[in-house]
Amino acid sequence: MKILIVGGDGYLGWPTAMYLANRGHAVTVVDNFHRRLWDLEIGASSLVPILSLQERVVLWERISNKPIGVEVGDVTDYPFVEHVFKKYDPEAIIHYGEHRSAPFSMLSRRHAVLTQVNNIVGTMNILFAMHDLSPDSHLVKLGTMGEYGTPNIDIEEGFLEINHNGRSDLMPYPKQPPSFYHLSKVHDSHNIMFVCRAWGLRSTDLNQGVVYGIHTDETALDAGLATRLDYDDVWGTVLNRYCVQAAIDHPLTVYGKGGQTRGFLDIRDTLRCVELATIYPAAPGEYRVFNQFTEQFTVLELAHKVADASTKMGWEPMIENVDNPRVEAEEHYYNAKHTKLLDLGLEPHFLSETLIDHLLETVRRHSSEVNRRLLYPTHSWKAGRHSGG
């Protein structure tokens, strides 16, 4: 297939590009490198060094002899999007081209507005390009489980049957987004669902949990093909932070009580999920939702798993509860359905199988490069503490 990967320089975009190119697809990546600039803004960086996109593509093509096209530009600029669609006429668009950080969106008014403009406008431009230039193409859009919030009922896959005053209907599942970032994803979902209904476009919304790991079959071919590993309080994930803290004999910082429950999945499962959604596309006019995760943990359970695995490596980890900088329920019910991707053939990897060999061994090799300043939360979501800049 002719596949366009928007956000192809990112944590997931780059491994996805190699994964699909390795399977014979004609892959082109699009990126504007803002993610790298935002690292500079907050003074953070990937623990694992990463090459530029152009350097990685050259290295990949030399090793694999399978090309990856590159287009540098911003999808909030419609003439650029139009140029890319006319040039490549994609059959599938895999859309990672939004920033993914809830904390970043809560830093200030400027960051909140930037988040919504970048994420929503970019997606709107892609939808109009599909309508005008590639109406038979299929959008595979990376959403987030965070769109649902933490309701006190089971979370279905996108839709919920409602019975009201003797009548019933299948309705979009109610959304309770906890940040301006998550709000941007909800707005995306509404816009995409509307154009599928109004224009007959087709889309798969992948509501993804927290992804961990950086190792895939393709990144293992050469250190220069690595993807990023973030551990700071703005871009990093909780599991990465715990692993880095354990590697340098720093307490594992659990936000609040630690009862916050989320879905998690291995990066290799993300690649397979995206592939399954791409090769088994939605029908014309169909908007479908897959919940994309494989296991559920509380953040305290996750800390204990990292502590237990670290002890087996000879480390002596401690767990520390710190004030929660976020506005979120720290103890709650959480039961999210996630069967549709399993039905398509996903065979999951589990954290217990990969924690020591992949994550902990990786951070051990790079532990001398850890910036300790990034390990405690420095940005609060609480009302009244945001700057206007």
N, C-alpha and C positions, 0 to 999 in steps of 0.2 A: 504494500500500500504506500501511497504518498502521504507522509505524516509530517505535520508541522508541530513542533514542540515549542510553545511560548514559555519563556523563562528557562531556556535550555542551559543556562550557565549555573543554575541554582543547585541546592542540595539534592533535590530529587530530579530536576530536569536533566542534569548531566548524566547520571547513571541510566536514566530512562532512554536518553538518546543512544548511548552505547548499546544498551540491551536490545532495543528495537532494530538498530542498524545491524547488530550481530545476527539478527533473525531474518535478514534479507529485505527489510523495509527501506524505502527511500526517505531518509530522515533529514529534515532541515530544522535548525534551532534558531530561535529569535531571542535576543536579550538586549537590554540597555545598560546593564552592569550597575544599576542603582543599588542592588543588594550589597555590593562591595563598597560603595560610597557610604551607605548607612552604617556599615561597620566602622569606617573611619570616623564618622560623626560621633559615635558613642565610645570610641576607643577600644573596640573589641576586635577579635580576629579568630579565624578557625584554628583550633588546636593542631590539626593536621595541615601542613602547608599545601596550598593548591596553586596550580599553574593558571595562567590566563586561559580563557576559552580558546583562543586561537592556538596557543601552544598545546593544549590538550587535544584539540582536533587533529593537529599535525601528527602528534605522537600516536593517537588512536589509529589514524589511517595508515601510518607506517607499520604498526603492529598487526592490524587486522585486515588491511587492504579493503576496507569497507568505508566508503565516504560518508561524511556528515556535512551538510551544507550549513552555512552561517549567514545570518542577516542581523546586523546591528542596528537597533532602532527602538523606539518607544511606541507601544501599542495604544497609548493615549493619543497618538498622532495618526488620524485616520488616513491621510495620504500615504503614510508608510505602510500601514496595514493593507491598504488597497494594492500597493505595489507588490507586497509579498504574496497576496492571494492570486494576483494576476500572473505572477512569475511561476508559482509552484502548483496552483490549482489543487490544494490538498483534499484528500479524501477523508482524513481525520485530523482534528486539531486537538492536541493535548495541552490544556491550558493550566500551566503553573505560574503564569506571568503576573502574580500578585504578591505583595509582601505578606508574610505569614505570621507576624508577631503581634499578639494582643498587647503585650507591654509597650511596644513601640507606638501603637495607636493611642495609648493613654498617657504619653509623655507630656503633651501640651495641646493647645488648640491647633497649632500648625501641624503636628504629627497626626492628629485626628482627621483634619481636613485632607492632608496628603494621602492618608490611607484610603479614604473614601473616593477621592478623585482618581488616584492611581488604579485602585481595584475595580471600581464600578465603571468608570469611563473606558478603561481598557477592554473590559468584557463587552460593553455595549458596542464598541468599534468592531470587535470580532464578530458579534452577532449580525451587525449590518453588512459586514464583508461576506459572511456566509449567505445572507439573504440575496445580496446583489450579484455575487460572483461565484459562489460554490453552494448552491441550495441543496445539493444532494450529500454534502459532507456531514460528518458526525462530530459533535463537540463532546469531548471527554473533559469535564471540568472538575478541578480539585476543590471540593468544598471542605467542610470540617464538621466533626461531631459536635463542636462547640455551638453550632447553630441552635441545637435543641435545648441547651442549658442543662439543668438537672431537675427535671420534673419528677413529681412523686407518683408517676405511672410509668409503665414500660414504654420505651422508645421504639417505635416502629421504623421501618425503612422508608422514610419520606412521607408516607400517607397514613391516615388514621380514619377508620370508619366511625362516623358520628351518628348517633341516634338522638333526635331532638323533636319533641312534640309529635311523636308518632311517625316521623319521617327519618330516612337515613341517607347518608351520602359519604363518598370517599373523599376526604378533604386533606390538603397539605397539613402535615403534622405541625402543631403550634410551636413557634420558635420563641426562645427566651435567651437571646444572645447576651453574653456577659461583657462585651467590650466593643469599642468602635470598629475594631478589626472584624469581630464576629458579625456585627451589624452589616458590614460591607458584604460579607458572604451571604447573608440572608437576602439583601437587596439583589445580589447576583442571581440567587435561586429564583426569586420572583420574576426578574427580567427574563431569565432563560425559559422558565415555565410558560410565560406569556408568549414569547415568540414561537415556541413550539406549537402552541395552540393557535396563534394568529397567522403564522407564516408557514406552518408545516415543517419547520426545522426539526432536527432530532438531536437529543442530548442525553448524556449520562452524567449525573451529578454524583461524584464520589465523596461522600461525607466521611472524611478520614480521621482516624484517631491519631495519637502521638506516634511518630515513626522513630525508631532507634536503629543504630548501626550505620556503618559506612562501607561495609564489605559486600561486594557482589562478584560474580564470576568475571566481570569485565574490569572492575577496579583492581582485582587481584593480579591482572596481567602486568602492571607496572605501577610503581609508586607515583609516577607523574599523572596517572589517571584518577587519582583519589578525588573524592568529593569532600565537602567541608564537614567539620565536627564542631558545633557551637555549644558553649557551656555557660555563657554569661547570663545575666538576669533579664536581658531583653530578647535575645535571639535564641538562647540555649534552651534545650528541653530538660525536664526534671531528671530523667535518667542519665543524660550526659553529665549534668552537674554532679550528681551523686558519684558517678564513676571517677570523675576528675578529682573530686574531694577525697575519695578513698585512696586514690593513687598517691596523694601528697600528704597523707596523714592529717587531713582537715576534717572537722565534723561534717557529717551529712546533714545539710540544712533542710529540715521539713517545715514547710510553711503552715503555721497555725497548728491545729489539732492533727492534721494529716489524713483526715477521712475523705478528702476530695478523690473521687473515683473517676477514672478515665479509661478509654480503650487504647490499646497499644498494638503495634505491629512492627515486624522486622522490615527493613528497607527492601529486602528481596521479595517480600510479599507485596509491597507497594508496586514494584515493577510488574509482577505477575497480574495483580489486579487491574492495572492500567492496560496491560496487554489483553486481558480477557474482555474488558469493556470495549476495547478497540476492535478486536476481531469478531466480537458478537455485538454489533451496534444496535442502538435503539431503532425502532421503526420510524418512518417519516411521520412527523407530528407528535412523536412520543417524547415525553420528559420523564425519565426514570431516575430513581435514587437508589444507590447502593451504600449501605453503611460499611465502611472499610476499616476493619480492625480485627484482631484475632483473639485478644485476651483483655480482661479488665483487671485493674489493680487500683487500690488506694495509693496515694503517694507515700503513706507510711509503710504499707506492705512493700512497696518498691524499694524503700530505703533499707528495710530488713533483708530483702533479697540481695541487694548490692552488698550489704554488710556481711551476710553469710558467705557469698562468693568471694569477697575480699579476704575473709579469714582463711579460706582454703588456699589463698595465694601468699599467706604469711603476713598480711597486713593486719592492723588492729583498729578497725574503724569505730567511730562513735557517732551517735545520732543526736542531733540538737534541734529542738523545736524553736523556731524564730517567729517573730511577729509577721503575720501574713500581709504583704503589701497589696494584695488583690482584694476585690470585693466579691466574695464567693461563699457558698455554703461549705463548711468544713466537715460536715457530717450530713449525709443525704442518701436517699434511695437511688440506685442506678442499675437499670437492667435494659440494655440496648440490644435489639435484634440485629443479626448480621449473617444472614443465611444465603443471600442471593449470589454473592461471589463464590461461596462454597459450592452452591448448586452448579455454577459455571465451570468448576474444576479447580478452584484454589486449594492447594495443599500447604497449610501453614507451617512456618517455622515458629518455634516457641522460645520465649526468653530464657528458660532454663537450659536450652541447648546451646545458646550463643553468647550468654553474658560474659563468661570467663574468657573463652577463646577469642572472641571478637572485640567486644568493647573494652574490657579491663586490660587485656594485653595491649591494645592500641594505646590507651591512655598511659599505660606504664612506659611505653617507649617514648612518649612525648611529655612525660611529667615535668621535666626540667623547663619546659616552655610555658607552663601554666601561669597566668596572671592572677594572683590571689585577690587583687582588687575587684575582680569580676564575680566573686563567689558568694557575696552577700547581696540581698536585694537593696538597691539604691533608689528605686523609683516606686512611688506609691500611687495607687489608683484611687485613694480616698478623696472624697469631695473636698474642694477648697484648697487642694495642694498642687494644682496644675498652673503652670505659667501660660501666659497668652502667646508666647513666641513660637 
